[in-house]
Amino acid sequence: MISSSLAFLSPTNTRPASFYGGATSATSALQQLHSGAPVLASHLTAPASAASGASSLQLWSSVAAGSAALLLMGTKTWRRSSAAAGAARGRSKRARAAMAAASSQTGSAVAPQPRPQHQQGKVGGQNWQASASSYEEGHTAIAESLLEEPWAALADKVQNMQGSHVRGCSKGAKQVATVGPASSSPEMLEKLFLCGVDVFRLNFSHGEHSEKKELISRIRDLEMKYQRPIGILADMQGPKQRCGAFADENGVLLKSGQTFRFDLDSMPGDENRVQLPHPEILLALTTGKALLLDDGKIRMRVLRRGCTYQGEDLFLEEGEQPPVADLNTCKPFIECKVEVAGRLKARKGVNTPDVVLPISPITPKDREDIKFACRNDVDWIALSFVQRHQDIAELRSLTSSFCSEDQRQPKLLAKIEKPAAVQDLDEILKQSDGVMVARGDLGVEMNPEEVPFVQKTIISKALFWGVPVIVATQMLESMISNPAPTRAECSDIANAILDGCDGVMLSGESAVGSYPLECVEMQRRVISASEQQQRRAQSRGATSGSATGGWKPPATLSVLNPLMFVRENDAVIGSVLASAVTLAHGIGAKAIVCFTATGRSVEKLTQFRPSMPVVAVCPTMETARFLSLYRGVYATSDRETQVLAQQAEDENAIPSCRAIEVAWRVAADHALVSDPHEWVVVICRLPWFSYGPLNVIRVTNAFESGLADYLTTTTS
């Protein structure tokens, strides 16, 4: 029944239209709903083959319109069911009271039993281990002593319905902060989290594994203290090509137009030559190719290539191969013309912008770091200097070999920082779980004026493929040493948000800067202002951009975008999610709560870019943690959720009213609702926490969920 605003969307339903009184359209279905008759999938979905082009858009539009009307036309039906729902809630409360009584007799809280390992995966051998085990204790609250400290003015804090201050969940784009000497203490990590950090980045270019293990432990202690999943991103160093040493410790001053040679000779260099201990570069470069040194400060062009064979230099024509393939017998070299002069010192970096090097971006050091990350509770692994989609496939194979069968593999993120990766972007996005616009090295290997447009292309394609995208590098560079940003830096962050990115990252600003908290707070303020402007433009239906100073919302952010699902022919989940998002917009819901077993449904949901937060209720911590990177998603896997999931698995069924109570309680815990009358849209799959497409949409508030009496007593 649709009573109490519950809509079942079952893709396997094959009953004829006559079973539902002959309704064959959304209009007829709504008429049946108004009369109290059941409405199932045949009214709201179409065969999967129909999910293409305009037909999908028409399908989803009718579904969305029908969903919005469910609330408006079904009010009487909900009220008629309230007595039955209340009775069920009473039974659920009595069952929980019995559990609490048993807990008090044994002197310990009733904790969930581990889920079967083939479904759950290990999380360092632990689930939530917080001392506070009940909603009444307000375990997500910020301590009053912290709020009294001077830095607390920078914190992202809001007051929930119980009067406790909790970390806010209003912003959509997420904040990624690099941990370094300025931010590695437990106290600073806590302050950064409370100021708005959602994901902590560990830079494996620096530090030992013992240091990283301690940082991971501190972050996990922090998330247990606040009962909020926190993502950890392990950023691999990748291959670093550098030139050799010079006889003069100050290096050499290269002049424009001069010829300079790179070879394999280990002798210290001079003003005419230096060692380049990377034969793959010497063999890959051909006449006319560019060579950049010292982060692009010095630029050269290859004049000719050759090899030293039997004591003599042999110059090779285009396409000509060396006499022998043995590098010890025939040592390659290149001669270049200096185009942009400068001082070249020892061990400076070398970039090859227009050549795809025949090497893997995974170095032996990276292999050890990846193994460490897989075995130490890391949620995302970022691969540096990706050139081809095969690099991500290699990384996935490697993580699979390092993870046990019952362990969830970390999500993989490709750093786009080479022109070759931009050329292969679509295939890389298909292979990756996320991407990063790494503008530092990308700006070295490409013309600076091209980088902003490449950034927009990457974000746009990532949105199409449903892959989260982070924009990184020099976002608040001036705040490393200054307490306030430049106006250009604020514009940079705002443009990334308006383009639709999932997250923005701080590097040196939070790792070694003098003002890490101020950086996070400023970045959060720009995010909030940008998203507020975005919502204002969408609510006004701005098409000309006149209402927003010339800016108009990107087409990819429209609520209904069937192109995002056509490639998977996923009509069922597309229809359900489109319905939920449009319904939430239509009724002004404060949040969308999604019960998800694997996180896949939430990944899909974020592609619609709803204007309200999405709360992901997950049975395991691994799922909740990796979702922390997705735009607008705030996940939870607290004790009550895990008990609920365990009961669903043990008994293969749980009272829907109890799950709805959990949904509304989570929204209230996160301060997403401030009044018992405010609506929350709940989407899930029945049986609860089962695997497969979503098939239920429900609208609820405190009165529908059974929490109204409790909220009245706790807030009075």
Secondary structure, 3 states (H helix, E strand, C coil): CCHHHEEECCCCCCCCHHHHCCCCCHHHHHHHHHHCCCCCHHHHCCCHHHCCHHHHHHHHHHHHHHHHHHHHHCHHHHHHHHHHHHHHHHHHHHHHHHHHHHHHHHCCCCCCCCCCHHHHCCCCCCCCCCCCCCHHHCCCCCCHHHHCCHHHHHCCEEECCCCCEEECCCCCCEEEEEECCCCCCHHHHHHHHHHCCCEEEEECCCCCHHHHHHHHHHHHHHHHHHCCCCEEEEECCCCCCECCCECCCCCEEECCCCEEEEECCCCCECCCEEECCCHHHHHHCCCCCEEEECCCCEEEEEEEEEEEECCEEEEECCCCCCCCCCCCCEEEEEEEEEEECEEECCCCEEECCCCCCCCCCCCHHHHHHHHHHHCCCCCEEEECCCCCHHHHHHHHHHHHHHCCCCCCCCEEEEEECCHHHHHCHHHHHHHCCEEEEEHHHHHHHCCHHHHHHHHHHHHHHHHHHCCCEEEECCCCHHHHCCCCCCHHHHHHHHHHHHHCCCEEEECHHHHCCCCHHHHHHHHHHHHHHHHHHHHHHHHHCCCCCHHHCCCCCCHHHCCCCCHHHHCCCCHHHHHHHHHHHHHHHHHCCCEEEEECCCCHHHHHHHCCCCCCCEEEECCCHHHHHHHHHCCCEEEECCHHHHHHHHHHHHHCCCCHHHHHHHHHHHHHHCCCCCCCCCCEEEEECCCCCCCCCCCEEEEECHHHHCCHHHHHHHHC
